[in-house]
């Protein structure tokens, strides 16, 4: 079931009942669905604490009182890199007004993250536990694909999820204008 995004899961769930799956499949489906529901707009974003590239712990609480663009991704993905120009523009424009960005990366290697920062002029936090797809957040947050993008309000509640760079730009501009 991990290949289906939430909107597709939601549509499927309306058609399915416990006879749709046998044994543990129904239980697994319901667990993934429940975890995915907790990562939707109007829900609090789950707490996290990961080291940055200098091994300083970074947590969601560090961003309370600020708007946050949060990406769960990987440095090598074209989708991750395609958002960088928009995020850089927004960060430059709104950082002083209370916008922060953090990227939680499913990576194995800190050097790769350092190269990504240097090659792209990234000024915000890139964090990782360096466990790649074995990271506990993959299971705990039902991460079934990357990149995932979130816009989080000043209290830690998800405003929007999985938007295009243009939609991100429009939503952030509306927050600050």
VOFILUM-946292 format. One line per 2 residues: number of its first residue (from 1); their letters; for each residue x, y negated, z negated of C-alpha. Coordinates in nm, 3 decimals, padded with zeros to 5 digits. Layout:
N
NUM = a = X,Y,Z ~ ...
***
This chain:
177
1 = xx = 00.000,00.000,00.000 ~ 00.300,-00.232,-00.034
3 = xx = 00.281,-00.334,00.332 ~ -00.045,-00.524,00.278
5 = xx = -00.046,-00.887,00.169 ~ -00.292,-01.001,-00.097
7 = xx = -00.555,-01.132,00.145 ~ -00.555,-00.797,00.323
9 = xx = -00.565,-00.609,-00.009 ~ -00.858,-00.821,-00.119
11 = xx = -01.047,-00.732,00.200 ~ -00.965,-00.364,00.161
13 = xx = -01.070,-00.357,-00.202 ~ -01.418,-00.479,-00.109
15 = xx = -01.460,-00.167,00.108 ~ -01.297,00.092,-00.116
17 = xx = -01.399,00.284,-00.421 ~ -01.235,00.557,-00.625
19 = xx = -01.312,00.818,-00.359 ~ -01.085,00.635,-00.111
21 = xx = -00.772,00.779,-00.270 ~ -00.700,01.101,-00.450
23 = xx = -00.506,01.130,-00.775 ~ -00.246,00.869,-00.852
25 = xx = -00.293,00.671,-00.528 ~ -00.602,00.491,-00.658
27 = xx = -00.427,00.409,-00.985 ~ -00.120,00.280,-00.797
29 = xx = -00.337,00.071,-00.566 ~ -00.521,-00.088,-00.860
31 = xx = -00.191,-00.163,-01.040 ~ -00.038,-00.333,-00.735
33 = xx = -00.359,-00.523,-00.671 ~ -00.381,-00.644,-01.033
35 = xx = -00.017,-00.758,-01.030 ~ -00.069,-00.938,-00.700
37 = xx = -00.378,-01.115,-00.836 ~ -00.162,-01.258,-01.116
39 = xx = 00.062,-01.421,-00.852 ~ -00.218,-01.615,-00.681
41 = xx = -00.310,-01.988,-00.700 ~ -00.460,-02.104,-01.030
43 = xx = -00.264,-01.838,-01.220 ~ 00.036,-01.910,-01.443
45 = xx = 00.363,-01.814,-01.277 ~ 00.531,-01.534,-01.478
47 = xx = 00.819,-01.623,-01.705 ~ 01.166,-01.542,-01.581
49 = xx = 01.527,-01.584,-01.685 ~ 01.813,-01.522,-01.444
51 = xx = 02.171,-01.648,-01.430 ~ 02.267,-01.909,-01.175
53 = xx = 02.591,-01.873,-00.981 ~ 02.782,-02.009,-01.283
55 = xx = 02.619,-01.748,-01.512 ~ 02.407,-02.012,-01.688
57 = xx = 02.060,-01.875,-01.771 ~ 01.777,-02.043,-01.580
59 = xx = 01.416,-01.992,-01.685 ~ 01.072,-02.113,-01.587
61 = xx = 01.062,-02.319,-01.908 ~ 01.351,-02.528,-01.771
63 = xx = 01.108,-02.669,-01.513 ~ 00.813,-02.758,-01.738
65 = xx = 00.690,-03.109,-01.664 ~ 00.810,-03.093,-01.302
67 = xx = 00.664,-02.966,-00.979 ~ 00.853,-02.660,-00.859
69 = xx = 00.904,-02.503,-00.519 ~ 01.002,-02.143,-00.589
71 = xx = 01.113,-01.893,-00.327 ~ 01.167,-01.523,-00.377
73 = xx = 01.394,-01.420,-00.094 ~ 01.734,-01.319,00.030
75 = xx = 02.012,-01.538,00.174 ~ 02.045,-01.344,00.497
77 = xx = 01.682,-01.359,00.606 ~ 01.584,-01.588,00.891
79 = xx = 01.261,-01.670,00.704 ~ 01.462,-01.791,00.404
81 = xx = 01.690,-02.006,00.619 ~ 01.398,-02.149,00.820
83 = xx = 01.259,-02.320,00.507 ~ 01.589,-02.479,00.406
85 = xx = 01.558,-02.799,00.617 ~ 01.210,-02.873,00.480
87 = xx = 01.313,-02.797,00.124 ~ 01.624,-03.016,00.156
89 = xx = 01.416,-03.304,00.290 ~ 01.156,-03.274,00.014
91 = xx = 01.423,-03.238,-00.255 ~ 01.601,-03.551,-00.136
93 = xx = 01.277,-03.745,-00.122 ~ 01.110,-03.634,-00.447
95 = xx = 01.378,-03.504,-00.684 ~ 01.388,-03.832,-00.876
97 = xx = 01.006,-03.821,-00.901 ~ 00.996,-03.477,-01.061
99 = xx = 01.034,-03.214,-00.790 ~ 01.263,-02.917,-00.847
101 = xx = 01.346,-02.615,-00.637 ~ 01.467,-02.274,-00.744
103 = xx = 01.531,-01.970,-00.529 ~ 01.516,-01.629,-00.694
105 = xx = 01.722,-01.413,-00.462 ~ 01.726,-01.039,-00.426
107 = xx = 02.098,-01.009,-00.370 ~ 02.381,-00.775,-00.465
109 = xx = 02.666,-01.020,-00.434 ~ 02.732,-01.360,-00.592
111 = xx = 02.983,-01.448,-00.318 ~ 02.709,-01.431,-00.057
113 = xx = 02.505,-01.680,-00.259 ~ 02.806,-01.912,-00.292
115 = xx = 02.859,-01.904,00.084 ~ 02.491,-01.980,00.139
117 = xx = 02.515,-02.284,-00.090 ~ 02.832,-02.409,00.078
119 = xx = 02.720,-02.346,00.435 ~ 02.379,-02.507,00.388
121 = xx = 02.450,-02.790,00.143 ~ 02.203,-02.655,-00.111
123 = xx = 02.178,-02.866,-00.427 ~ 01.915,-02.669,-00.621
125 = xx = 01.948,-02.352,-00.827 ~ 01.994,-02.015,-00.662
127 = xx = 01.948,-01.744,-00.922 ~ 01.969,-01.367,-00.920
129 = xx = 02.024,-01.066,-01.141 ~ 02.222,-00.911,-00.851
131 = xx = 02.014,-00.592,-00.862 ~ 01.867,-00.643,-00.515
133 = xx = 01.547,-00.437,-00.473 ~ 01.615,-00.271,-00.810
135 = xx = 01.545,-00.600,-00.989 ~ 01.269,-00.561,-01.250
137 = xx = 01.070,-00.844,-01.088 ~ 01.014,-00.626,-00.781
139 = xx = 00.811,-00.385,-00.993 ~ 00.674,-00.629,-01.250
141 = xx = 00.557,-00.887,-00.996 ~ 00.465,-00.635,-00.722
143 = xx = 00.711,-00.789,-00.477 ~ 00.651,-00.594,-00.158
145 = xx = 00.800,-00.838,00.092 ~ 01.031,-01.134,00.104
147 = xx = 01.035,-01.424,00.150 ~ 00.754,-01.542,-00.074
149 = xx = 00.708,-01.910,-00.143 ~ 00.524,-02.073,-00.433
151 = xx = 00.436,-02.428,-00.526 ~ 00.399,-02.457,-00.904
153 = xx = 00.254,-02.746,-01.102 ~ 00.403,-02.925,-01.402
155 = xx = 00.245,-02.676,-01.645 ~ 00.370,-02.364,-01.464
157 = xx = 00.049,-02.281,-01.274 ~ 00.065,-02.170,-00.911
159 = xx = -00.081,-02.435,-00.680 ~ -00.017,-02.260,-00.349
161 = xx = 00.152,-01.952,-00.210 ~ 00.298,-01.828,00.119
163 = xx = 00.267,-02.146,00.320 ~ 00.447,-02.258,00.633
165 = xx = 00.719,-02.523,00.607 ~ 00.473,-02.775,00.751
167 = xx = 00.206,-02.684,00.494 ~ 00.465,-02.710,00.217
169 = xx = 00.566,-03.055,00.334 ~ 00.204,-03.172,00.349
171 = xx = 00.118,-03.035,00.004 ~ 00.425,-03.184,-00.165
173 = xx = 00.370,-03.519,00.004 ~ 00.011,-03.518,-00.131
175 = xx = 00.137,-03.447,-00.483 ~ 00.362,-03.751,-00.487
177 = x = 00.167,-04.003,-00.281
***
